[in-house]
Amino acid sequence: MLKRIIALVMSLAILSATTFVFAEDVYITKRGKKYHKQDCPLIANKDAQKVNLEEAKAKGLEPCKRCFKSAKTQTKQKVQKSAKAKKQDLVYVTASGKKYHREDCRLIKNRKTTGISLADAQGRGLQPCSRCFLKEAKSE
């Protein structure tokens, strides 16, 4: 009888540990094909502040490579500037960031995310984000 109780307790322990692993919350975006951890930099809602481009440069910030593709692109945009486009002199920076961004840069845009279980994400055929799940893969 004692062996059965021990076997039952062990089975429950294994089952609850497995359930815990698959109950981990992950986050997805509306059209995303990957799931993310809550603190993933690709989906994190970042509080970006507007600052003048010259001020950002004076602070030693570098342009984001995604939204400022090349120096040639920047020069071309300066030539096309009009009084209405003076808004382009404003860039966006985050408190901890080392780069400045355009308003529409996806790295600073607040992205609406939905939390779902890891099992549900995998059941939908979603893949893990290589950025936020990379550390786990390397440590295994």
DSSP file (Angstrom, degrees, kcal/mol; ACC not computed):
  #  RESIDUE AA STRUCTURE BP1 BP2  ACC     N-H-->O    O-->H-N    N-H-->O    O-->H-N    TCO  KAPPA ALPHA  PHI   PSI    X-CA   Y-CA   Z-CA
    1    1 A M     >        0   0    0      0, 0.0     4,-1.9     0, 0.0     5,-0.2   0.000 360.0 360.0 360.0 -41.1    0.0    0.0    0.0
    2    2 A L  H  >  +     0   0    0      1,-0.2     4,-2.5     2,-0.2     5,-0.2   0.872 360.0  54.9 -63.5 -37.7    2.8    2.4    0.9
    3    3 A K  H  > S+     0   0    0      1,-0.2     4,-2.5     2,-0.2    -1,-0.2   0.889 107.4  50.1 -63.1 -39.1    4.5    1.7   -2.5
    4    4 A R  H  > S+     0   0    0      2,-0.2     4,-2.5     1,-0.2    -2,-0.2   0.894 110.6  49.0 -66.1 -40.8    1.2    2.7   -4.3
    5    5 A I  H  X S+     0   0    0     -4,-1.9     4,-2.7     2,-0.2    -2,-0.2   0.922 112.7  47.4 -65.5 -43.7    1.0    5.9   -2.3
    6    6 A I  H  X S+     0   0    0     -4,-2.5     4,-2.6     2,-0.2    -2,-0.2   0.917 112.7  49.3 -63.4 -43.1    4.6    6.8   -3.1
    7    7 A A  H  X S+     0   0    0     -4,-2.5     4,-2.3     2,-0.2    -2,-0.2   0.897 112.1  48.9 -62.7 -40.6    4.0    6.0   -6.8
    8    8 A L  H  X S+     0   0    0     -4,-2.5     4,-2.5     2,-0.2    -2,-0.2   0.923 112.0  47.9 -64.8 -45.3    0.9    8.2   -6.8
    9    9 A V  H  X S+     0   0    0     -4,-2.7     4,-2.3     2,-0.2    -2,-0.2   0.914 112.7  49.0 -62.6 -43.5    2.7   11.1   -5.1
   10   10 A M  H  X S+     0   0    0     -4,-2.6     4,-2.4     2,-0.2    -1,-0.2   0.907 111.0  50.3 -62.9 -42.3    5.6   10.8   -7.5
   11   11 A S  H  X S+     0   0    0     -4,-2.3     4,-2.6     1,-0.2    -2,-0.2   0.917 111.2  48.4 -62.4 -43.6    3.3   10.7  -10.5
   12   12 A L  H  X S+     0   0    0     -4,-2.5     4,-2.7     2,-0.2     5,-0.2   0.891 110.4  51.8 -64.1 -39.4    1.4   13.8   -9.3
   13   13 A A  H  X S+     0   0    0     -4,-2.3     4,-2.0     2,-0.2    -2,-0.2   0.926 112.6  44.7 -62.7 -45.1    4.7   15.6   -8.7
   14   14 A I  H  X S+     0   0    0     -4,-2.4     4,-2.3     2,-0.2    -2,-0.2   0.916 114.2  49.9 -65.5 -43.4    5.9   14.8  -12.3
   15   15 A L  H  X S+     0   0    0     -4,-2.6     4,-2.5     1,-0.2    -2,-0.2   0.916 111.6  47.3 -62.1 -44.9    2.5   15.8  -13.7
   16   16 A S  H  X S+     0   0    0     -4,-2.7     4,-2.3     2,-0.2    -1,-0.2   0.872 111.5  51.2 -68.0 -35.5    2.4   19.1  -11.9
   17   17 A A  H  X S+     0   0    0     -4,-2.0     4,-1.9    -5,-0.2    -1,-0.2   0.913 112.0  47.1 -65.4 -42.0    6.0   19.9  -12.9
   18   18 A T  H  X S+     0   0    0     -4,-2.3     4,-2.1     2,-0.2    -2,-0.2   0.914 112.2  49.6 -64.6 -43.6    5.1   19.2  -16.6
   19   19 A T  H  X S+     0   0    0     -4,-2.5     4,-1.2     1,-0.2    -2,-0.2   0.893 108.5  54.0 -62.1 -40.3    1.9   21.2  -16.3
   20   20 A F  H  < S+     0   0    0     -4,-2.3     4,-0.3     1,-0.2     3,-0.3   0.909 107.6  50.1 -61.6 -42.7    3.9   24.1  -14.8
   21   21 A V  H >< S+     0   0    0     -4,-1.9     3,-1.0     1,-0.2    -1,-0.2   0.922 115.2  42.4 -62.9 -44.3    6.3   24.1  -17.7
   22   22 A F  H 3< S+     0   0    0     -4,-2.1    97,-1.6     1,-0.2    96,-0.3   0.602 106.1  63.5 -80.4 -10.1    3.6   24.2  -20.3
   23   23 A A  T 3< S+     0   0    0     -4,-1.2    -1,-0.2    -3,-0.3    -2,-0.2   0.446  72.6 126.9 -90.6  -0.1    1.5   26.7  -18.4
   24   24 A E    <   -     0   0    0     -3,-1.0    94,-1.9    -4,-0.3     2,-0.3  -0.328  64.0-121.0 -57.6 133.1    4.3   29.4  -18.8
   25   25 A D  E     +A  117   0A   0     92,-0.2    13,-0.3    93,-0.1     2,-0.3  -0.608  34.4 178.5 -79.1 136.2    2.8   32.5  -20.2
   26   26 A V  E     -A  116   0A   0     90,-3.0    90,-2.6    -2,-0.3     2,-0.4  -0.831  20.9-125.6-126.8 169.5    4.3   33.7  -23.5
   27   27 A Y  E     -AB 115  36A   0      9,-2.9     9,-2.7    -2,-0.3     2,-0.3  -0.943  20.8-174.6-126.9 140.3    3.3   36.7  -25.6
   28   28 A I  E     -A  114   0A   0     86,-2.2    86,-2.3    -2,-0.4     2,-0.2  -0.912  18.1-132.8-128.1 155.0    2.2   37.1  -29.2
   29   29 A T  E >   -A  113   0A   0      5,-0.4     3,-0.5    -2,-0.3    84,-0.2  -0.617  37.9 -97.7-100.2 168.6    1.4   40.0  -31.4
   30   30 A K  T 3  S+     0   0    0     82,-0.6    -1,-0.1     1,-0.3    83,-0.1   0.890 119.9  16.5 -55.3 -46.9   -1.6   40.2  -33.7
   31   31 A R  T 3  S+     0   0    0     -3,-0.0    -1,-0.3     2,-0.0    -3,-0.0   0.291  97.4 129.5-110.6   9.3    0.2   39.0  -36.8
   32   32 A G    <   -     0   0    0     -3,-0.5    -4,-0.0     1,-0.1     3,-0.0  -0.202  46.0-158.7 -69.0 156.5    3.3   37.6  -35.3
   33   33 A K  S    S+     0   0    0     93,-0.1    94,-1.9     2,-0.0     2,-0.3   0.292  74.6  60.3-112.4   4.5    4.7   34.1  -36.2
   34   34 A K  E    S-c  127   0B   0     92,-0.2    -5,-0.4    -5,-0.0     2,-0.3  -0.892  72.7-131.7-129.9 158.8    6.7   33.8  -33.0
   35   35 A Y  E     -c  128   0B   0     92,-2.2    94,-2.3    -2,-0.3     2,-0.3  -0.868  25.7-161.1-111.4 152.6    6.0   33.8  -29.3
   36   36 A H  B     -B   27   0A   0     -9,-2.7    -9,-2.9    -2,-0.3     2,-0.2  -0.842  21.0-110.8-130.4 158.7    8.0   35.9  -26.8
   37   37 A K    >   -     0   0    0     -2,-0.3     3,-1.7   -11,-0.2     6,-0.2  -0.523  43.7-105.7 -80.1 160.3    8.8   36.2  -23.1
   38   38 A Q  T 3  S+     0   0    0    -13,-0.3    -1,-0.1     1,-0.3   -12,-0.1   0.845 119.2  47.0 -58.6 -35.8    7.3   39.2  -21.4
   39   39 A D  T 3  S+     0   0    0      5,-0.1    -1,-0.3    93,-0.1     5,-0.1   0.259  77.9 136.4 -93.4  14.0   10.7   41.0  -21.2
   40   40 A C    X>  -     0   0    0     -3,-1.7     4,-1.6     1,-0.2     3,-1.2  -0.401  54.3-139.6 -62.2 130.6   11.6   40.5  -24.9
   41   41 A P  T 34 S+     0   0    0      0, 0.0    -1,-0.2     0, 0.0     5,-0.1   0.708  97.8  65.4 -66.3 -17.9   13.0   43.7  -26.3
   42   42 A L  T 34 S+     0   0    0      1,-0.2    -2,-0.1     3,-0.0    -3,-0.0   0.723 117.8  21.8 -78.0 -19.6   11.2   43.0  -29.6
   43   43 A I  T <4 S+     0   0    0     -3,-1.2    68,-0.5    -6,-0.2    -1,-0.2   0.477  90.1 124.8-121.5  -6.4    7.8   43.4  -28.0
   44   44 A A     <  -     0   0    0     -4,-1.6     2,-0.7     1,-0.1    -5,-0.1  -0.285  65.3-121.5 -60.1 134.8    8.5   45.4  -24.9
   45   45 A N        -     0   0    0     65,-0.1     2,-0.5    66,-0.1    65,-0.1  -0.690  35.7-163.8 -76.0 116.1    6.5   48.6  -24.6
   46   46 A K        -     0   0    0     -2,-0.7     2,-1.2    62,-0.4    64,-0.1  -0.864  20.4-131.6-108.8 135.8    9.1   51.3  -24.4
   47   47 A D        -     0   0    0     -2,-0.5    48,-0.5    62,-0.1     2,-0.4  -0.728  32.8-170.9 -85.2  99.6    8.4   54.8  -23.3
   48   48 A A  E     -D   94   0C   0     -2,-1.2     2,-0.4    60,-0.2    46,-0.2  -0.729   7.0-153.0 -94.8 141.2   10.1   56.8  -26.0
   49   49 A Q  E     -D   93   0C   0     44,-3.0    44,-2.3    -2,-0.4     2,-0.3  -0.890  17.8-118.2-113.6 144.5   10.5   60.6  -25.6
   50   50 A K  E     +D   92   0C   0     -2,-0.4     2,-0.3    42,-0.2    42,-0.2  -0.626  40.5 166.9 -77.5 135.1   10.7   63.1  -28.4
   51   51 A V  E     -D   91   0C   0     40,-2.6    40,-2.9    -2,-0.3     2,-0.1  -0.965  42.2 -91.5-141.4 160.1   13.9   65.0  -28.6
   52   52 A N  E  >  -D   90   0C   0     -2,-0.3     4,-2.2    38,-0.2    38,-0.2  -0.471  34.8-124.4 -69.4 141.7   15.6   67.3  -31.1
   53   53 A L  H  > S+     0   0    0     36,-2.9     4,-2.3     1,-0.2     5,-0.2   0.893 111.8  51.0 -55.7 -43.8   17.9   65.4  -33.5
   54   54 A E  H  > S+     0   0    0      1,-0.2     4,-2.5    35,-0.2    -1,-0.2   0.876 108.5  52.5 -64.2 -36.6   20.8   67.6  -32.6
   55   55 A E  H  > S+     0   0    0      2,-0.2     4,-1.5    -3,-0.2    -1,-0.2   0.907 108.6  50.3 -64.5 -41.8   20.2   67.0  -28.9
   56   56 A A  H  <>S+     0   0    0     -4,-2.2     5,-2.1     1,-0.2    -2,-0.2   0.913 112.3  46.9 -62.6 -42.8   20.3   63.3  -29.5
   57   57 A K  H ><5S+     0   0    0     -4,-2.3     3,-1.8     1,-0.2    -2,-0.2   0.901 108.4  55.4 -65.3 -40.3   23.5   63.5  -31.4
   58   58 A A  H 3<5S+     0   0    0     -4,-2.5    -1,-0.2     1,-0.3    -2,-0.2   0.810 102.7  56.8 -62.8 -29.7   25.0   65.8  -28.7
   59   59 A K  T 3<5S-     0   0    0     -4,-1.5    -1,-0.3    -5,-0.1    -2,-0.2   0.474 121.9-109.1 -79.7  -1.2   24.2   63.1  -26.1
   60   60 A G  T < 5 +     0   0    0     -3,-1.8    -3,-0.2     1,-0.3     2,-0.2   0.624  65.6 154.0  85.1  13.0   26.3   60.6  -28.2
   61   61 A L      < -     0   0    0     -5,-2.1    -1,-0.3    38,-0.1    38,-0.2  -0.498  34.2-140.3 -77.0 146.0   23.4   58.6  -29.4
   62   62 A E  E     -f   99   0D   0     36,-2.1    38,-2.3    -2,-0.2     2,-0.2  -0.696  25.6 -97.4-101.0 154.8   23.7   56.7  -32.7
   63   63 A P  E     -f  100   0D   0      0, 0.0     2,-0.2     0, 0.0    38,-0.2  -0.486  41.9-106.0 -71.4 143.3   21.0   56.4  -35.3
   64   64 A C     >  -     0   0    0     36,-2.3     4,-2.0    -2,-0.2    38,-0.1  -0.501  22.8-141.4 -65.2 132.0   19.0   53.2  -35.3
   65   65 A K  T  4 S+     0   0    0     -2,-0.2    -1,-0.1     1,-0.2    36,-0.0   0.720  96.7  55.1 -72.1 -20.0   20.1   51.0  -38.2
   66   66 A R  T  4 S+     0   0    0      1,-0.1     3,-0.3     2,-0.0    -1,-0.2   0.914 119.1  27.4 -78.7 -43.4   16.6   49.9  -38.9
   67   67 A C  T  4 S+     0   0    0      1,-0.3     2,-0.5     2,-0.1    -2,-0.2   0.650 124.6  47.6 -99.2 -14.1   14.9   53.2  -39.3
   68   68 A F  S  < S+     0   0    0     -4,-2.0    -1,-0.3     1,-0.2     3,-0.1  -0.786  72.8 179.9-119.0  84.2   17.9   55.3  -40.5
   69   69 A K        -     0   0    0     -2,-0.5     2,-0.3    -3,-0.3    -1,-0.2   0.869  56.9 -17.1 -59.7 -45.2   19.2   52.9  -43.1
   70   70 A S     >  -     0   0    0      1,-0.1     4,-1.9     0, 0.0     5,-0.1  -0.979  59.9-106.1-156.4 165.3   22.2   54.9  -44.4
   71   71 A A  H  > S+     0   0    0     -2,-0.3     4,-2.4     1,-0.2     5,-0.2   0.853 119.9  58.5 -62.8 -34.5   23.8   58.3  -44.4
   72   72 A K  H  > S+     0   0    0      1,-0.2     4,-2.3     2,-0.2    -1,-0.2   0.908 105.3  49.0 -61.7 -43.0   22.8   58.6  -48.1
   73   73 A T  H  > S+     0   0    0      1,-0.2     4,-2.2     2,-0.2    -1,-0.2   0.909 110.6  50.8 -62.4 -43.2   19.1   58.1  -47.1
   74   74 A Q  H  X S+     0   0    0     -4,-1.9     4,-1.9     2,-0.2    -2,-0.2   0.911 110.6  48.5 -62.9 -42.8   19.4   60.7  -44.4
   75   75 A T  H  X S+     0   0    0     -4,-2.4     4,-1.9     1,-0.2    -1,-0.2   0.919 110.7  50.9 -64.0 -43.9   21.0   63.3  -46.8
   76   76 A K  H  X S+     0   0    0     -4,-2.3     4,-1.5     1,-0.2    -1,-0.2   0.893 109.9  50.3 -60.1 -41.4   18.2   62.6  -49.4
   77   77 A Q  H  < S+     0   0    0     -4,-2.2     4,-0.3     1,-0.2    -1,-0.2   0.863 107.0  54.1 -67.6 -35.4   15.6   63.1  -46.7
   78   78 A K  H >< S+     0   0    0     -4,-1.9     3,-1.0     1,-0.2    -1,-0.2   0.885 107.3  51.3 -65.2 -37.9   17.1   66.4  -45.6
   79   79 A V  H 3< S+     0   0    0     -4,-1.9    -1,-0.2     1,-0.2    -2,-0.2   0.865 108.9  51.2 -65.4 -36.7   17.0   67.7  -49.2
   80   80 A Q  T 3< S+     0   0    0     -4,-1.5    -1,-0.2    -5,-0.2    -2,-0.2   0.447  85.0 125.1 -81.0  -0.2   13.3   66.8  -49.5
   81   81 A K    <   +     0   0    0     -3,-1.0     2,-0.3    -4,-0.3     5,-0.1  -0.284  35.1 179.4 -64.2 142.8   12.5   68.7  -46.3
   82   82 A S        -     0   0    0      1,-0.0     4,-0.2     0, 0.0     3,-0.1  -0.767  48.2 -92.1-128.3 178.6    9.8   71.3  -46.4
   83   83 A A  S >  S+     0   0    0     -2,-0.3     3,-1.2     1,-0.2     4,-0.1   0.891 129.4  51.6 -60.5 -37.4    8.3   73.6  -43.6
   84   84 A K  G >  S+     0   0    0      1,-0.3     3,-0.8     2,-0.1    -1,-0.2   0.846 105.9  54.9 -66.2 -33.6    5.7   70.9  -43.0
   85   85 A A  G >  S+     0   0    0      1,-0.2     3,-2.6     2,-0.1    -1,-0.3   0.319  71.0 107.5 -85.6   9.4    8.4   68.2  -42.7
   86   86 A K  G X   +     0   0    0     -3,-1.2     3,-2.2     1,-0.3    -1,-0.2   0.753  63.4  78.6 -57.1 -22.7   10.2   70.1  -40.0
   87   87 A K  G X  S+     0   0    0     -3,-0.8     3,-2.1     1,-0.3    -1,-0.3   0.745  75.0  75.4 -56.8 -24.8    8.8   67.4  -37.7
   88   88 A Q  G <  S+     0   0    0     -3,-2.6    -1,-0.3     1,-0.3    -2,-0.2   0.679  78.1  73.3 -65.1 -16.2   11.6   65.1  -39.1
   89   89 A D  G <  S+     0   0    0     -3,-2.2   -36,-2.9    -4,-0.2     2,-0.4   0.619  84.5  84.1 -71.6 -10.3   14.0   67.0  -36.8
   90   90 A L  E <   +D   52   0C   0     -3,-2.1     2,-0.3   -38,-0.2    13,-0.3  -0.787  59.3 178.3 -95.4 135.9   12.4   65.2  -33.9
   91   91 A V  E     -D   51   0C   0    -40,-2.9   -40,-2.6    -2,-0.4     2,-0.4  -0.782  24.3-117.8-126.1 172.8   13.6   61.7  -33.1
   92   92 A Y  E     +DE  50 101C   0      9,-2.7     9,-2.5    -2,-0.3     2,-0.3  -0.938  27.7 178.4-120.6 135.1   12.7   59.3  -30.3
   93   93 A V  E     -D   49   0C   0    -44,-2.3   -44,-3.0    -2,-0.4     2,-0.3  -0.948  18.4-138.9-131.3 152.7   14.9   58.0  -27.6
   94   94 A T  E     -D   48   0C   0      5,-0.5     3,-0.5    -2,-0.3   -46,-0.1  -0.738  29.9-110.3-106.3 161.3   14.3   55.6  -24.6
   95   95 A A  S    S+     0   0    0    -48,-0.5    -1,-0.1    -2,-0.3   -47,-0.1   0.868 117.8  29.3 -58.7 -39.4   15.7   56.1  -21.2
   96   96 A S  S    S+     0   0    0     -3,-0.0    -1,-0.2     2,-0.0     2,-0.0   0.460  99.0 111.8-101.8  -1.4   18.1   53.2  -21.4
   97   97 A G        -     0   0    0     -3,-0.5    -4,-0.0     1,-0.1     3,-0.0  -0.264  50.6-160.2 -77.2 160.2   18.7   53.2  -25.2
   98   98 A K  S    S+     0   0    0    -37,-0.1   -36,-2.1     2,-0.0     2,-0.3   0.263  74.2  63.3-115.6   5.7   21.8   54.1  -27.0
   99   99 A K  E    S-f   62   0D   0    -38,-0.2    -5,-0.5    -5,-0.1     2,-0.3  -0.865  71.6-132.6-127.6 159.7   20.2   54.9  -30.3
  100  100 A Y  E     -f   63   0D   0    -38,-2.3   -36,-2.3    -2,-0.3     2,-0.3  -0.889  27.1-161.8-112.5 152.4   17.7   57.4  -31.6
  101  101 A H  B     -E   92   0C   0     -9,-2.5    -9,-2.7    -2,-0.3     2,-0.2  -0.835  21.0-108.7-131.7 159.8   14.7   56.3  -33.8
  102  102 A R    >   -     0   0    0     -2,-0.3     3,-1.6   -11,-0.2     6,-0.2  -0.478  43.9-105.3 -78.6 161.5   12.1   57.6  -36.2
  103  103 A E  T 3  S+     0   0    0      1,-0.3    -1,-0.1   -13,-0.3   -12,-0.1   0.850 119.5  47.0 -58.5 -36.3    8.5   57.8  -34.9
  104  104 A D  T 3  S+     0   0    0    -37,-0.1    -1,-0.3     5,-0.1     2,-0.1   0.316  78.1 132.7 -92.6   9.3    7.4   54.8  -36.9
  105  105 A C    X>  -     0   0    0     -3,-1.6     4,-1.3     1,-0.2     3,-1.2  -0.407  53.9-143.1 -63.9 130.6   10.4   52.5  -35.9
  106  106 A R  T 34 S+     0   0    0      1,-0.2    -1,-0.2     2,-0.2     5,-0.0   0.665  94.2  69.0 -71.2 -14.7    9.1   49.1  -34.9
  107  107 A L  T 34 S+     0   0    0      1,-0.2    -1,-0.2     3,-0.0    -2,-0.1   0.715 113.1  27.1 -76.8 -18.9   11.7   48.8  -32.2
  108  108 A I  T <4 S+     0   0    0     -3,-1.2   -62,-0.4    -6,-0.2   -60,-0.2   0.530  93.5 110.5-117.0 -10.2   10.1   51.6  -30.1
  109  109 A K  S  < S-     0   0    0     -4,-1.3     2,-0.5     1,-0.1   -63,-0.1  -0.388  77.1-112.2 -64.7 139.8    6.5   51.4  -31.1
  110  110 A N        -     0   0    0    -65,-0.1     2,-0.5    -2,-0.1   -65,-0.1  -0.632  36.6-156.2 -71.4 123.8    4.2   50.1  -28.5
  111  111 A R        -     0   0    0     -2,-0.5     2,-0.5   -68,-0.5   -66,-0.1  -0.888  14.4-125.4-107.6 131.1    3.0   46.7  -29.7
  112  112 A K        -     0   0    0     -2,-0.5   -82,-0.6   -67,-0.0     2,-0.3  -0.613  36.7-174.4 -75.3 124.8   -0.2   45.3  -28.5
  113  113 A T  E     -A   29   0A   0     -2,-0.5     2,-0.4   -84,-0.2   -84,-0.2  -0.840  17.8-149.3-121.2 158.4    0.5   41.8  -27.2
  114  114 A T  E     -A   28   0A   0    -86,-2.3   -86,-2.2    -2,-0.3     2,-0.4  -0.992  16.5-133.4-126.2 133.0   -1.7   39.0  -25.9
  115  115 A G  E     +A   27   0A   0     -2,-0.4     2,-0.3   -88,-0.2   -88,-0.2  -0.732  34.6 160.9 -87.3 131.8   -0.6   36.5  -23.2
  116  116 A I  E     -A   26   0A   0    -90,-2.6   -90,-3.0    -2,-0.4     2,-0.1  -0.897  43.3 -86.1-138.8 168.9   -1.3   32.9  -23.9
  117  117 A S  E  >  -A   25   0A   0     -2,-0.3     4,-2.4   -92,-0.2   -92,-0.2  -0.437  33.4-120.4 -76.5 154.1    0.1   29.6  -22.6
  118  118 A L  H  > S+     0   0    0    -94,-1.9     4,-2.6   -96,-0.3     5,-0.2   0.899 115.1  53.7 -58.8 -42.2    3.2   28.1  -24.1
  119  119 A A  H  > S+     0   0    0    -97,-1.6     4,-2.3     1,-0.2    -1,-0.2   0.891 108.6  49.3 -61.6 -39.8    1.3   25.0  -25.0
  120  120 A D  H  > S+     0   0    0    -98,-0.3     4,-1.5     2,-0.2    -1,-0.2   0.915 110.7  50.2 -65.7 -43.0   -1.3   27.1  -26.9
  121  121 A A  H  <>S+     0   0    0     -4,-2.4     5,-2.2     1,-0.2     3,-0.3   0.923 113.5  45.1 -61.2 -44.2    1.4   29.0  -28.7
  122  122 A Q  H ><5S+     0   0    0     -4,-2.6     3,-1.4     1,-0.2    -1,-0.2   0.870 109.1  56.9 -67.5 -35.8    3.1   25.7  -29.8
  123  123 A G  H 3<5S+     0   0    0     -4,-2.3    -1,-0.2     1,-0.3    -2,-0.2   0.790 103.3  54.6 -64.3 -28.2   -0.4   24.3  -30.7
  124  124 A R  T 3<5S-     0   0    0     -4,-1.5    -1,-0.3    -3,-0.3    -2,-0.2   0.468 120.6-110.9 -82.5  -2.5   -0.9   27.2  -33.1
  125  125 A G  T < 5 +     0   0    0     -3,-1.4    -3,-0.2     1,-0.3     2,-0.2   0.645  64.6 154.2  82.9  14.4    2.4   26.3  -34.8
  126  126 A L      < -     0   0    0     -5,-2.2    -1,-0.3    -6,-0.2   -92,-0.2  -0.483  35.5-136.9 -77.2 148.3    4.2   29.4  -33.5
  127  127 A Q  E     -c   34   0B   0    -94,-1.9   -92,-2.2    -2,-0.2     2,-0.1  -0.704  25.6 -98.6-100.9 154.0    8.0   29.3  -33.1
  128  128 A P  E     -c   35   0B   0      0, 0.0     2,-0.2     0, 0.0   -92,-0.2  -0.463  42.6-103.5 -70.8 144.6   10.0   30.7  -30.2
  129  129 A C     >  -     0   0    0    -94,-2.3     4,-1.7     1,-0.2     5,-0.1  -0.500  24.2-143.4 -64.2 129.1   11.5   34.2  -30.7
  130  130 A S  T  4 S+     0   0    0     -2,-0.2     4,-0.3     1,-0.2    -1,-0.2   0.736  94.8  54.9 -70.9 -20.3   15.2   33.6  -31.3
  131  131 A R  T  4 S+     0   0    0      2,-0.1     4,-0.4     1,-0.1     3,-0.3   0.952 116.3  29.9 -78.7 -50.7   16.1   36.8  -29.3
  132  132 A C  T  4 S+     0   0    0      1,-0.2     4,-0.2     2,-0.1    -2,-0.2   0.683 126.0  43.8 -88.8 -15.8   14.4   36.1  -26.0
  133  133 A F  S  X S+     0   0    0     -4,-1.7     4,-1.7     1,-0.1    -1,-0.2   0.362  89.0  92.1-103.2   3.9   14.6   32.3  -26.0
  134  134 A L  H  > S+     0   0    0     -3,-0.3     4,-2.2    -4,-0.3     5,-0.2   0.896  80.5  55.4 -64.2 -42.3   18.2   32.3  -27.2
  135  135 A K  H  > S+     0   0    0     -4,-0.4     4,-1.7     1,-0.2    -1,-0.2   0.892 107.9  49.4 -59.9 -40.8   19.7   32.2  -23.7
  136  136 A E  H  > S+     0   0    0     -4,-0.2     4,-0.9     1,-0.2    -1,-0.2   0.914 110.0  50.7 -64.4 -42.8   17.8   29.1  -22.9
  137  137 A A  H  < S+     0   0    0     -4,-1.7     3,-0.4     1,-0.2    -2,-0.2   0.877 110.9  48.9 -65.0 -37.4   18.9   27.3  -26.1
  138  138 A K  H  < S+     0   0    0     -4,-2.2    -1,-0.2     1,-0.2    -2,-0.2   0.834 109.1  52.4 -71.0 -32.3   22.5   28.1  -25.4
  139  139 A S  H  <        0   0    0     -4,-1.7    -1,-0.2     1,-0.2    -2,-0.2   0.644 360.0 360.0 -80.9 -13.1   22.4   26.9  -21.8
  140  140 A E     <        0   0    0     -4,-0.9    -1,-0.2    -3,-0.4    -2,-0.1   0.472 360.0 360.0 -79.6 360.0   20.9   23.5  -22.8
